Each structure stands twice: as structure tokens, then as C-alpha cells.
Amino acid sequence: MAVDRALIRSRAEATGLTIPEDRLDAVLRQYEGFLRIVEEIDKLPIGRETEPVLEFSLDSFIPSTGTGSSGDRR
């Protein structure tokens, strides 16, 4: 997808935003970077049916001491 200043301006206007002329180049660079990241993610061998993780917990990363201390969170 070719991205230019006009596309950035029109997408911003479609969402009710106005980007000042002097900020368009910075926003364009950020958007191009975002699209590169999306392309890289699309290359990952993840099935389209894979559900996103809705909850994250550090519990699985904390080693259990088996002593009932605060390190044992189970």
C-alpha cells in the first residue's frame, strides 16, 4: 500500500482529527513503521484461528518454593 501525506490527511479527517501540516511528515513515518510491523506479524506462522490471550499473569514465571511463602502463589 502506498502511503503518502494525502492518505494520512484523509484517514485523520475520516476519524475527526486534523493533523497540522508541519506534523504530517512525522505521522507519515510513524504510520509506515506501523505498517512494516504489521507485515512482519503477518509473516509469523500463527493460524488465523488462533485466539488472542486476554489475560496475562506472571504467576507461571515465578518459581514455586513449595514453602508456602510469597514465592508460592498457587
C-alpha positions as CSV (number, residue, x, y, z in Angstrom):
1,M,0.0,0.0,0.0
2,A,1.4,3.3,-1.0
3,V,1.2,5.8,1.9
4,D,1.5,9.5,1.3
5,R,0.6,12.7,3.0
6,A,-2.8,12.8,1.3
7,L,-3.7,9.4,2.7
8,I,-2.6,10.3,6.2
9,R,-4.6,13.5,6.0
10,S,-7.8,11.8,4.7
11,R,-7.6,9.0,7.3
12,A,-7.2,11.5,10.0
13,E,-10.2,13.6,8.7
14,A,-12.3,10.4,8.5
15,T,-11.8,9.9,12.2
16,G,-12.5,13.5,13.0
17,L,-8.8,14.6,13.5
18,T,-6.9,17.4,11.9
19,I,-3.2,16.9,11.6
20,P,-1.2,20.2,11.3
21,E,0.8,20.4,8.0
22,D,4.1,20.6,9.9
23,R,3.3,17.2,11.6
24,L,2.3,15.2,8.5
25,D,5.8,14.0,7.8
26,A,6.3,12.7,11.3
27,V,2.9,11.0,11.3
28,L,3.7,9.5,7.9
29,R,7.0,8.0,9.2
30,Q,5.2,6.5,12.2
31,Y,2.4,5.0,10.1
32,E,4.9,3.5,7.7
33,G,6.7,1.9,10.7
34,F,3.4,0.6,11.9
35,L,2.7,-1.0,8.5
36,R,6.1,-2.6,8.5
37,I,5.4,-4.2,11.9
38,V,2.0,-5.5,10.7
39,E,3.7,-7.0,7.7
40,E,6.2,-8.8,10.0
41,I,3.5,-10.1,12.2
42,D,1.6,-11.4,9.2
43,K,4.7,-13.5,8.3
44,L,4.6,-15.4,11.6
45,P,3.4,-19.0,11.4
46,I,0.3,-18.4,13.5
47,G,-3.0,-19.8,12.4
48,R,-5.7,-17.3,11.7
49,E,-8.0,-19.1,14.1
50,T,-5.6,-18.6,17.0
51,E,-7.3,-16.7,19.8
52,P,-5.6,-13.8,21.4
53,V,-4.6,-14.0,25.0
54,L,-7.0,-11.9,27.0
55,E,-5.2,-12.3,30.3
56,F,-1.6,-12.2,31.3
57,S,-0.2,-13.4,34.6
58,L,3.4,-13.5,35.9
59,D,2.4,-16.5,38.1
60,S,3.7,-19.0,35.6
61,F,7.1,-17.2,35.7
62,I,7.5,-17.2,39.4
63,P,9.3,-20.3,40.7
64,S,7.4,-22.1,43.4
65,T,9.5,-22.7,46.6
66,G,7.0,-25.2,48.0
67,T,7.3,-23.5,51.4
68,G,4.0,-21.6,51.3
69,S,6.0,-18.3,51.2
70,S,5.0,-15.4,49.0
71,G,7.1,-17.1,46.2
72,D,4.5,-19.9,46.1
73,R,1.5,-18.2,44.5
74,R,-0.5,-21.3,43.8
